[in-house]
Amino acid sequence: MKISRHARNNMRLYKISEKDILDTIESADASSREGDKVVALRKFRNRFSHYPLKVVYETVGNEHFVVTVYPLKGKMWRGNRES
């Protein structure tokens, strides 16, 4: 897995680990395609202020290239919030 500089900066900012990214890619709660990119969302219990983690990546050959990653805040997520 390769990670862009932008994604690495967000990882530091939001305390996101590579394992969080892999878990999201491998076990997404929801995913969609936007051109060549895949947008994967995964909710982590008691992490990221109960917002899902959004990972945007491309698959080149057998390798994932993570473009960006961040907690998805706001009205765009329609999943249930757990207290």
C-alpha positions in Angstrom: 0.0 0.0 0.0 1.3 3.4 -1.0 0.0 6.6 0.7 0.1 10.1 -0.7 1.7 12.9 1.3 -1.7 14.5 1.6 -3.1 11.3 3.2 -0.1 11.0 5.5 -0.7 14.5 6.7 -4.3 13.7 7.5 -3.2 10.5 9.2 -1.1 12.6 11.6 -3.8 15.2 12.0 -6.6 12.8 12.8 -4.5 10.0 14.4 -5.4 7.5 11.7 -3.2 4.4 11.5 -2.3 2.3 8.4 -4.3 -0.5 10.0 -7.4 1.8 10.1 -7.0 2.4 6.4 -6.5 -1.3 5.6 -9.5 -2.3 7.7 -11.6 0.3 5.8 -10.5 -0.9 2.4 -11.0 -4.6 3.3 -14.2 -4.3 5.3 -16.0 -1.1 4.2 -19.5 -0.4 5.5 -20.2 1.4 2.2 -18.2 2.0 -1.0 -18.6 3.6 -4.4 -16.6 4.4 -7.5 -15.7 7.8 -8.7 -13.9 7.2 -12.0 -10.7 5.2 -11.3 -11.0 5.9 -7.6 -12.8 3.9 -4.9 -14.4 5.7 -1.9 -14.7 3.4 1.1 -16.4 4.3 4.4 -16.1 2.4 7.6 -17.4 3.3 11.1 -15.1 2.6 14.0 -16.7 2.2 17.4 -15.5 4.9 19.8 -13.1 6.5 17.3 -13.1 9.6 15.2 -15.9 11.2 17.2 -18.3 8.6 15.9 -17.9 9.7 12.3 -17.0 7.1 9.6 -13.5 7.0 8.2 -13.4 7.9 4.5 -10.6 6.4 2.4 -10.2 7.4 -1.3 -7.8 5.1 -3.1 -6.9 3.7 -6.5 -5.8 0.1 -7.2 -2.9 -0.1 -9.5 -2.0 -3.7 -10.3 -2.1 -5.5 -6.9 -1.3 -2.3 -4.9 -3.6 0.3 -3.3 -2.6 3.9 -3.6 -4.4 6.0 -0.9 -5.1 9.5 -2.2 -6.8 10.8 1.0 -8.2 9.7 4.3 -10.2 11.6 6.9 -13.2 11.3 9.2 -16.3 12.1 7.2 -18.1 14.8 9.1 -21.4 16.5 8.4 -24.6 15.6 6.6 -23.0 13.5 3.9 -23.0 10.3 6.1 -26.4 8.8 6.5 -25.3 6.0 8.8 -26.7 5.6 12.3 -24.7 7.3 15.0 -24.0 5.2 18.0 -23.9 6.9 21.4 
